[in-house]
């Protein structure tokens, strides 16, 4: 291995660390995208049952079964598409930084910024899921029937929530 005059003997370790950093963050972003697409598929088939520990949960999404399923579908689809776009952009920027031999700080910062943007996309997905649940339930509020169904925690692990009828007031 030959060394250039401006290199120190440990310069190659910096490149190895940079590559490990880039590959690990790239795999992390791709893994998050894959998980979100799996959850989006489960939300499509209504296999994410109402619960208090997983999914997009708020008072509106837990108000009814239909609201829950619509919220999960909207939320996970938005999150999966947004995370895929962000991941593709991050990977494209990192590849361009390698090819153009840009400063290594680009390669260090872009995956971090991408992860933060994916986190922001999850917050927006939660808001969209909540709005979808509200939009589904609004027409039901204007009907002449005053009874509505809501979800109540029954304490069991497998069927954490069940639909019940509110009593008329």
Secondary structure by P-SEA (a helix, b strand, c coil): cccccccccaaaaaaaaaaaaaaaaaaaaaaaaaaaaaaaaaaaacccccccccccccccccccaaaaaaaaaaaaaaaaaaaaaaaaaaaaaaaaaaaacccccccccaaaaaaaaaaaaaaaaaaaaaaaaaaaacccccccccbbbbbbbcccccccbbbbbbccc
